Structure formats: structure tokens, C-alpha cells
């Protein structure tokens, strides 16, 4: 692994509070810290075993010992890659319909599920009444409790509810069903949205009591290449008020509130900054708005998180990836309120070498 001279970190010195200070603009560090939203196990497993030198353990249902060993490995991965935190989220498990198929990533032999975009679990008030609503009391929150209790000195926890309010209502109705229902029965959309939002509020009340939590960082994909997935005014009515509530809850605990959202959010960025009060934005795509451009426009108000385009990570050779990362760091780092990482996440189709190249250069 000589092509990654800066990895793995042999004596990591994570500093979660330094990460927070940098993202809030209190200091400009000599080297921008790392950030990441999700790293697929297909990518982190070979890194854990071949580079970090730990034995892989599959977590078995109902077996706390194997689950604890898995989460110990999970912590070790984030620690030895050079992150100041572990990011882990759990959702309450809202029942939705899925389409299941083979993971199309080269060399990956597993099934995966995609949300059914045409058939929802709620299409009427009768469905709403019959729906199996989840609860915090019945959720298995062991992973977050374990990770929070076993973080190395200096590391923090970044977490959120798995999926934001918009993502869940668009899955519960299906995207097609939601678009129809916004016009056919907006009261039902409001009722589902409020139920999802109240349940997530209860979840955040629990989450915010974890003593190692340093940032609340939910994902709520509200956009696509050229605009928002539903009309901006509809997001302002149904979704953004819940983000505002969650941001306020985080701020009352003295914690920043970041948002991950794919797509073009130009129409609601003012709302996210002024009304919701986000402290950082994640998910940038060069074809929409490169991270450097976003920082030039918004960097005096919020942190710019990530920015290494996933298309670059997925298709370019390691030398090109390294050059791209270095240019991004040299451009955005001196301005402050910037952390380097992928523009979206590290899915299964990202070559392990590309991910390691990005992180190695960031640690240089």
C-alpha cells in the first residue's frame, strides 16, 4: 500500500471539537478536516481487513457480541482513515414498498432494494389509518448506543434520523403517488407529513441526549439535476418547517445542524440558510454547482461539506482523482468552513483505490 503513504493513520489523534470549530468558522485549520456521509461496506470491508489489519465480523441478528465486534470495526475504520468522528444514522423503519434486484456494481454479489417510485403504502385515508407507524420505543437503537459509548478519546458522533421528512413521505406515497396526492388530497399529505415529523421529533429528543454527539446531520434528498423534486412552495409548506424544528432542537443543545440533499436546491437555499438555520450543506455535483462555487456564494454563512464529485471518484484514474482533490483543497481550504470528502457518498461502485486516494491526499 505504498501508493497510500498517509494511510492508515497509525496513531490517530481525532479532535471532534476542532472539527466543529472549523465548520462553524471559528478557526481555519492548516489542513481541512475530512467529512463523509456514508461509506458502503463493500468499500470499507477490504480497507478494514487489508489496510487496517482487522478481522471482519458479520453482525448477526440478536447476537450482541457479533454486533459489538462489527461496530468496533466500524469505529476503527473511521478512526484510522483520519476522521474526527463516526457518522452513523438509524431510522425508525417506516414501512414502504421496494423493488429488489442485484447490485449492479462490478464484482458485487448481493441484492439491494430501491424505493418503488410508482406504488406507495398509503394512497387513501383508509391506508393512513391502517398504516403500521413505528415508534422510538420499539426501535433497536443498540448500534448508536454502543458506538456512542465506545468512541476513542477525542472522537465524536455525527448522527441523525435515517432519511428526512421529505424522503419518507415520498417513499410512503411513492414519488408518483406523492405528486398526484399533492393535488388530489393535500390534507392527506399534510397528515402523513405531520405524523412522520412528530415521530422524528421524538427520535431527535432521544438522540440529542447522547453525550458524544457533536453534529446533527440528516439526509433529505429534495432535488434532481435541474430543480427540486416537488415545487419549492410545497417543500416550504410540508418539509422545511420540520427541518427548522430539528435545527432548533440541535441549536438548543449547542450543536450544529447540517443537511445532506442531492440535486439542485437553488430555489430553497435561501430558506435553508435563513429560515431553517442550517450550519452546513452536503452533496455537491459539478454538473449542478461545484463545491468551490458554492463556497464562493455561501461560504460566509454555512460550511461546505465534501465536494469531490462522485463521477470523478467513479470513473477517473487515481492520478486524476488525486489532482482533483488537491485542487479542491487548495481552493477551498484557505477560505475556511470547508471539509473534504465525496460530493455525495461512497457507494458500492466506487473503486476502493479511488476512495483511498481521496482520503490519502486529504491527509497529506
C-alpha positions as CSV (number, residue, x, y, z in Angstrom):
1,X,0.0,0.0,0.0
2,X,2.9,2.4,-0.6
3,X,0.8,4.3,-3.0
4,X,-1.1,5.5,0.1
5,X,1.7,6.8,2.3
6,X,-0.6,8.7,4.6
7,X,-2.9,5.7,5.4
8,X,-3.8,4.2,7.6
9,X,-3.1,6.6,10.5
10,X,-1.0,4.6,13.0
11,X,-1.6,7.0,15.9
12,X,-4.8,8.8,15.1
13,X,-5.4,12.0,17.1
14,X,-9.1,12.8,16.4
15,X,-10.4,16.1,17.7
16,X,-14.1,16.4,17.3
17,X,-14.4,19.8,18.8
18,X,-11.7,21.1,16.4
19,X,-13.8,19.8,13.6
20,X,-16.9,21.7,14.9
21,X,-14.9,24.9,15.4
22,X,-13.6,24.7,11.9
23,X,-17.0,24.1,10.4
24,X,-18.5,27.0,12.4
25,X,-15.8,29.4,11.1
26,X,-14.1,29.9,14.4
27,X,-10.7,28.7,13.1
28,X,-9.2,27.9,9.7
29,X,-7.1,24.8,10.2
30,X,-3.8,24.2,8.4
31,X,-5.4,21.2,6.7
32,X,-9.2,20.9,6.1
33,X,-10.7,18.1,8.1
34,X,-12.3,15.0,6.5
35,X,-16.0,14.5,6.2
36,X,-18.1,11.7,4.8
37,X,-21.8,10.9,4.7
38,X,-21.9,7.1,4.0
39,X,-19.2,4.5,3.1
40,X,-20.7,1.3,1.8
41,X,-19.4,-1.9,3.5
42,X,-18.3,-3.1,0.0
43,X,-15.7,-0.4,0.1
44,X,-14.8,-0.3,3.8
45,X,-14.5,-4.0,4.3
46,X,-11.3,-4.6,2.2
47,X,-9.8,-1.4,3.7
48,X,-10.5,-2.7,7.2
49,X,-9.0,-6.1,6.6
50,X,-6.2,-5.5,4.1
51,X,-5.1,-2.0,5.1
52,X,-6.0,-1.6,8.8
53,X,-5.5,-5.3,9.5
54,X,-8.6,-6.1,11.5
55,X,-10.7,-9.3,11.1
56,X,-14.2,-8.8,9.5
57,X,-17.2,-9.8,11.6
58,X,-20.7,-10.0,10.3
59,X,-23.3,-8.7,12.7
60,X,-25.9,-11.5,13.4
61,X,-29.5,-10.7,14.3
62,X,-30.0,-11.0,18.1
63,X,-26.3,-11.6,18.8
64,X,-25.0,-8.6,20.7
65,X,-21.4,-10.0,20.7
66,X,-21.1,-10.1,16.9
67,X,-22.9,-6.8,16.6
68,X,-20.5,-5.2,19.1
69,X,-17.5,-6.6,17.1
70,X,-18.9,-5.2,13.9
71,X,-19.3,-1.7,15.4
72,X,-15.8,-1.8,16.9
73,X,-14.6,-2.4,13.4
74,X,-16.8,0.4,12.1
75,X,-15.3,2.8,14.7
76,X,-11.8,1.7,13.8
77,X,-12.4,2.4,10.1
78,X,-13.4,6.0,10.7
79,X,-10.6,6.5,13.2
80,X,-7.7,5.1,11.1
81,X,-8.9,6.9,8.0
82,X,-8.4,10.2,9.8
83,X,-11.9,11.3,10.6
84,X,-12.6,13.2,13.8
85,X,-15.9,11.5,14.2
86,X,-18.0,8.4,13.3
87,X,-21.1,9.1,11.3
88,X,-23.9,6.7,11.9
89,X,-27.7,7.1,11.5
90,X,-30.7,4.8,12.2
91,X,-34.2,5.2,11.0
92,X,-37.4,4.3,12.7
93,X,-38.4,2.0,9.8
94,X,-41.4,3.5,8.1
95,X,-43.0,0.6,6.0
96,X,-42.6,1.3,2.3
97,X,-42.7,-0.7,-1.0
98,X,-39.4,-1.6,-2.7
99,X,-38.1,-3.0,-5.9
100,X,-35.4,-5.6,-5.2
101,X,-32.6,-6.6,-7.7
102,X,-29.0,-7.4,-8.0
103,X,-26.5,-4.7,-7.1
104,X,-25.2,-3.6,-10.5
105,X,-21.7,-2.6,-9.2
106,X,-18.9,-4.7,-10.8
107,X,-17.8,-7.6,-8.7
108,X,-20.6,-7.2,-6.1
109,X,-22.8,-10.2,-5.4
110,X,-25.7,-9.1,-3.3
111,X,-29.3,-7.9,-3.7
112,X,-30.3,-4.4,-2.9
113,X,-33.6,-2.6,-2.7
114,X,-34.8,0.6,-4.3
115,X,-37.9,2.5,-3.2
116,X,-40.8,1.8,-5.5
117,X,-41.4,5.1,-7.3
118,X,-44.9,4.1,-8.6
119,X,-46.7,2.2,-5.8
120,X,-46.9,3.6,-2.2
121,X,-48.1,2.1,1.1
122,X,-50.5,5.0,1.6
123,X,-52.9,6.0,-1.2
124,X,-56.0,6.8,0.9
125,X,-57.2,7.8,4.3
126,X,-58.1,4.2,4.9
127,X,-54.4,3.3,4.3
128,X,-53.4,6.1,6.7
129,X,-55.5,4.6,9.5
130,X,-54.1,1.1,8.8
131,X,-50.5,2.1,8.5
132,X,-48.1,0.4,10.9
133,X,-46.5,3.5,12.3
134,X,-43.1,2.9,14.0
135,X,-42.0,4.2,17.4
136,X,-38.8,5.1,19.2
137,X,-39.8,2.7,22.0
138,X,-39.7,-0.3,19.6
139,X,-36.7,0.7,17.6
140,X,-33.4,-1.1,18.0
141,X,-31.0,1.7,18.9
142,X,-28.2,-0.5,20.1
143,X,-25.8,0.5,17.4
144,X,-25.9,4.2,18.3
145,X,-25.8,3.5,22.0
146,X,-22.8,1.2,21.6
147,X,-20.8,3.5,19.3
148,X,-21.5,6.5,21.5
149,X,-20.2,4.6,24.5
150,X,-17.1,3.2,22.8
151,X,-15.6,6.1,20.8
152,X,-11.9,6.6,21.3
153,X,-10.7,9.7,23.1
154,X,-11.3,12.8,21.0
155,X,-13.7,11.3,18.6
156,X,-17.3,12.5,18.3
157,X,-20.6,11.1,16.9
158,X,-22.4,12.6,14.0
159,X,-25.9,11.3,13.5
160,X,-29.5,11.9,12.5
161,X,-32.7,10.1,11.8
162,X,-32.1,7.9,8.7
163,X,-33.9,9.8,6.0
164,X,-35.5,13.2,6.3
165,X,-39.2,14.0,6.3
166,X,-39.4,14.6,2.5
167,X,-37.6,11.3,1.7
168,X,-40.0,9.4,3.9
169,X,-43.3,10.9,2.6
170,X,-42.1,10.4,-1.0
171,X,-41.4,6.8,-0.2
172,X,-44.6,6.2,1.8
173,X,-46.8,7.6,-1.0
174,X,-44.2,6.7,-3.8
175,X,-42.8,9.6,-5.7
176,X,-45.6,9.3,-8.4
177,X,-48.2,8.9,-5.7
178,X,-47.0,12.0,-3.8
179,X,-47.0,14.1,-6.9
180,X,-50.7,13.1,-7.6
181,X,-51.7,13.4,-3.9
182,X,-50.3,17.0,-3.6
183,X,-53.1,18.0,-5.9
184,X,-55.8,15.4,-5.2
185,X,-55.7,15.4,-1.4
186,X,-53.2,17.8,0.1
187,X,-54.8,17.3,3.5
188,X,-53.7,13.6,3.5
189,X,-50.2,14.7,2.5
190,X,-50.2,17.1,5.5
191,X,-51.4,14.4,7.8
192,X,-48.7,11.9,6.8
193,X,-46.1,14.6,6.9
194,X,-47.1,15.7,10.4
195,X,-47.1,12.1,11.6
196,X,-43.6,11.4,10.2
197,X,-42.4,14.8,11.6
198,X,-43.7,14.1,15.1
199,X,-42.2,10.7,15.2
200,X,-38.8,12.1,14.0
201,X,-39.1,14.8,16.7
202,X,-39.4,12.0,19.3
203,X,-36.4,10.3,17.8
204,X,-34.3,13.5,18.0
205,X,-35.3,14.0,21.6
206,X,-33.7,10.7,22.3
207,X,-30.7,11.3,20.0
208,X,-29.8,14.6,21.5
209,X,-29.2,13.1,24.9
210,X,-26.2,11.1,23.6
211,X,-23.2,12.7,25.3
212,X,-20.7,12.2,22.4
213,X,-23.0,13.7,19.7
214,X,-21.3,16.7,18.1
215,X,-23.4,17.4,15.0
216,X,-26.9,16.6,13.8
217,X,-26.6,15.8,10.1
218,X,-29.7,14.4,8.3
219,X,-30.1,13.4,4.7
220,X,-33.2,14.5,2.8
221,X,-32.8,14.3,-1.0
222,X,-35.1,17.1,-2.2
223,X,-33.7,17.8,-5.7
224,X,-32.5,16.4,-9.0
225,X,-30.2,17.8,-11.7
226,X,-32.2,20.9,-12.6
227,X,-34.5,21.6,-9.7
228,X,-36.4,20.4,-6.7
229,X,-38.4,17.2,-6.8
230,X,-41.6,18.9,-5.9
231,X,-42.4,22.6,-6.1
232,X,-40.3,24.9,-3.8
233,X,-43.5,26.2,-2.2
234,X,-44.6,22.6,-1.5
235,X,-41.3,22.0,0.2
236,X,-41.7,25.2,2.2
237,X,-45.2,24.0,3.3
238,X,-44.5,20.4,4.1
239,X,-40.9,19.7,4.7
240,X,-38.8,22.8,5.6
241,X,-40.8,23.6,8.8
242,X,-39.7,20.2,10.2
243,X,-36.0,20.9,9.4
244,X,-36.5,24.2,11.1
245,X,-37.8,22.4,14.2
246,X,-34.9,19.8,14.2
247,X,-32.3,22.6,13.7
248,X,-33.8,24.5,16.6
249,X,-33.6,21.4,18.8
250,X,-29.9,20.9,17.8
251,X,-29.1,24.5,18.4
252,X,-30.7,24.5,21.8
253,X,-28.2,21.7,22.7
254,X,-25.4,23.8,21.3
255,X,-24.9,21.6,18.3
256,X,-24.6,22.5,14.6
257,X,-27.2,21.3,12.1
258,X,-26.0,20.1,8.7
259,X,-28.1,18.9,5.8
260,X,-27.3,16.5,3.0
261,X,-29.5,16.8,0.0
262,X,-28.8,15.7,-3.6
263,X,-29.9,17.8,-6.5
264,X,-30.4,21.4,-7.4
265,X,-31.7,23.3,-4.4
266,X,-31.0,26.8,-5.7
267,X,-34.7,27.7,-5.2
268,X,-34.7,26.9,-1.5
269,X,-31.2,27.6,-0.4
270,X,-32.2,30.9,1.0
271,X,-34.9,29.2,3.0
272,X,-32.4,26.6,4.3
273,X,-30.0,29.3,5.5
274,X,-32.4,32.0,6.6
275,X,-35.4,30.1,7.9
276,X,-34.2,26.6,8.8
277,X,-30.9,27.9,10.0
278,X,-28.6,25.2,8.7
279,X,-24.9,25.4,9.6
280,X,-23.6,23.3,6.7
281,X,-24.6,21.8,3.3
282,X,-23.5,18.5,1.9
283,X,-23.9,16.9,-1.5
284,X,-22.4,18.7,-4.5
285,X,-22.2,17.7,-8.1
286,X,-20.0,19.6,-10.6
287,X,-22.8,19.4,-13.2
288,X,-25.1,21.4,-10.9
289,X,-22.8,23.6,-8.7
290,X,-19.2,22.7,-7.9
291,X,-18.3,22.9,-4.2
292,X,-15.8,25.8,-4.9
293,X,-18.6,27.8,-6.5
294,X,-21.0,27.0,-3.6
295,X,-18.3,28.1,-1.2
296,X,-17.8,31.4,-3.0
297,X,-21.6,32.1,-2.8
298,X,-22.5,30.7,0.6
299,X,-19.2,30.1,2.5
300,X,-19.5,33.1,4.7
301,X,-22.8,31.7,6.1
302,X,-22.5,27.9,6.1
303,X,-19.9,25.2,6.0
304,X,-19.3,23.5,2.6
305,X,-19.0,19.7,3.2
306,X,-17.3,17.3,0.8
307,X,-17.3,18.3,-2.9
308,X,-15.2,15.6,-4.6
309,X,-17.5,14.8,-7.5
310,X,-18.7,11.1,-7.4
311,X,-18.3,10.9,-11.1
312,X,-14.6,11.7,-10.7
313,X,-14.3,9.1,-8.0
314,X,-16.2,6.5,-10.0
315,X,-14.5,6.9,-13.4
316,X,-11.2,8.7,-13.3
317,X,-7.8,7.1,-12.6
318,X,-6.1,7.6,-9.2
319,X,-3.7,10.3,-10.5
320,X,-6.7,12.3,-11.8
321,X,-8.5,11.8,-8.5
322,X,-5.5,13.0,-6.5
323,X,-5.1,16.1,-8.7
324,X,-8.8,16.9,-8.4
325,X,-8.7,16.6,-4.6
326,X,-5.6,18.7,-4.3
327,X,-7.1,21.5,-6.4
328,X,-10.3,21.4,-4.3
329,X,-8.3,21.6,-1.0
330,X,-6.0,24.4,-2.3
331,X,-9.1,26.3,-3.5
332,X,-11.5,25.9,-0.6
333,X,-9.2,25.2,2.4
334,X,-7.8,28.7,2.8
335,X,-11.3,30.2,2.8
336,X,-12.4,28.1,5.9
337,X,-15.6,26.4,6.8
338,X,-14.7,23.5,4.5
339,X,-14.2,19.8,4.9
340,X,-13.0,17.5,2.2
341,X,-14.8,14.3,1.2
342,X,-17.0,12.9,-1.6
343,X,-19.7,15.1,-3.2
344,X,-22.4,12.6,-2.1
345,X,-21.3,9.4,-0.5
346,X,-19.1,6.3,-1.2
347,X,-21.5,3.7,-2.8
348,X,-20.5,0.2,-3.7
349,X,-19.4,1.1,-7.3
350,X,-16.7,3.5,-6.2
351,X,-13.3,1.7,-6.6
352,X,-11.6,1.2,-3.3
353,X,-8.4,2.7,-4.7
354,X,-10.2,5.9,-5.7
355,X,-11.7,6.3,-2.2
356,X,-8.3,5.7,-0.6
357,X,-6.6,8.1,-3.0
358,X,-9.0,10.9,-2.0
359,X,-8.5,10.3,1.8
360,X,-4.7,9.8,1.4
361,X,-4.4,13.2,-0.3
362,X,-6.6,14.8,2.2
363,X,-4.4,13.5,5.0
364,X,-1.2,14.8,3.3
